[in-house]
Amino acid sequence: MACTTSDADRAINVQVILDAFDKTFPDREALAARTGWSMASIGTIDVYAGSETTYCFATLDMLVDEARDWFDEVRVVPSGSYPLAERCPLLVLGSPRRQ
């Protein structure tokens, strides 16, 4: 998500994610030694190689705005007090609007 572009749909090709990872961590064995992650876990990023898949990461405001078109009640609540919980709020949706 940190690599997304500033375009309206906040989209990024997954190959770009892999390229950024490889540039940031050119020595994967050193990364494994420093983090304790297995080489197999680190290697899962390679599934992006040659992919034409694009991910879109909507902002919370974008999600709330879209949901308000479809639901009577839309609110955002905290998901807990664990580390980084502020990055994982819950989007609560009430009854669907009648179209």
C-alpha positions in Angstrom: 0.0 0.0 0.0 2.9 2.3 0.7 3.9 2.0 -3.0 0.6 3.1 -4.4 0.4 5.9 -6.9 -1.4 9.1 -6.3 -4.0 8.6 -9.1 -7.7 8.6 -8.2 -8.1 4.8 -7.8 -4.8 4.4 -5.8 -3.8 1.6 -8.1 -0.4 -0.2 -8.4 0.8 -3.0 -10.6 2.1 -5.9 -8.4 5.3 -6.1 -10.5 6.1 -2.6 -9.2 5.7 -3.9 -5.6 8.2 -6.7 -6.3 10.6 -4.3 -8.0 10.4 -2.0 -4.9 11.0 -4.9 -2.6 14.0 -6.1 -4.5 15.5 -2.6 -4.6 14.9 -2.2 -0.8 16.1 -5.7 0.1 18.7 -6.7 -2.5 20.2 -9.4 -0.2 17.3 -11.7 0.8 19.6 -13.9 3.0 20.6 -10.8 5.0 16.9 -9.9 5.3 16.2 -13.4 6.6 19.0 -13.3 9.1 18.0 -9.8 10.3 14.3 -10.6 10.7 14.1 -14.3 11.4 11.8 -14.8 8.4 12.3 -18.0 6.4 13.6 -17.7 2.8 10.3 -19.5 1.8 8.3 -16.7 3.4 10.4 -14.0 1.8 10.1 -15.8 -1.5 6.3 -15.5 -1.6 6.8 -12.0 -3.0 8.0 -13.6 -6.2 4.5 -14.6 -7.2 4.3 -11.0 -8.5 7.0 -11.6 -11.1 5.7 -10.9 -14.6 2.2 -10.4 -13.3 -0.2 -7.9 -15.0 -2.4 -7.8 -11.9 -3.1 -4.4 -10.4 -4.2 -3.8 -6.8 -6.3 -0.8 -5.8 -6.2 0.4 -2.2 -9.1 2.7 -1.5 -8.8 5.1 1.4 -11.1 4.9 4.3 -12.9 8.0 3.2 -13.4 6.4 -0.3 -14.9 3.3 1.3 -17.2 5.3 3.6 -18.4 7.5 0.8 -19.2 4.5 -1.4 -20.9 2.6 1.4 -23.2 5.5 2.1 -24.8 5.1 -1.3 -25.9 1.6 -0.3 -26.4 1.5 3.5 -28.5 3.6 5.9 -25.8 3.5 8.6 -22.1 3.6 8.0 -19.6 4.1 10.8 -16.0 3.3 11.5 -15.0 1.8 14.9 -11.7 0.8 16.4 -10.8 -2.9 16.0 -9.0 -3.2 19.4 -6.0 -2.1 21.3 -3.3 -4.4 19.8 -0.2 -2.9 18.1 -1.2 -1.2 14.8 -4.9 -1.5 15.6 -5.3 2.1 14.4 -4.5 0.9 10.9 -7.3 -1.8 11.0 -10.5 -0.1 11.8 -13.8 -1.8 11.3 -16.3 -0.5 8.7 -19.8 -1.2 10.2 -22.7 -1.2 7.8 -26.3 -1.0 8.9 -29.4 -1.9 6.9 -29.2 -1.8 3.1 -31.0 1.1 1.5 -33.9 0.3 -0.6 -33.1 1.1 -4.2 
